[in-house]
């Protein structure tokens, strides 16, 4: 748990001062006994929900976003 006090990648997520909590996975790849790659994986959608940059789970906004790709495909097929 922490407070969103600084900008994050992707750019555009400015600090909000809101409390956030999310799971992080650290993946370390070793070669010849040494760490050769290090990755950090987190659920950016859940983070965005907590700072108000993404609609709440099950909300009308989330349902509309879920339907958007289907709508885009229908429009693309008509062209």
Secondary structure, 3 states (H helix, E strand, C coil): CEECCCCECCCCECCCCCEECCCEEEEEEEECCEEEEEEEEECHHHHHHHCCCCCCCCCHHHHHHHHHHHHHHHHHHHC
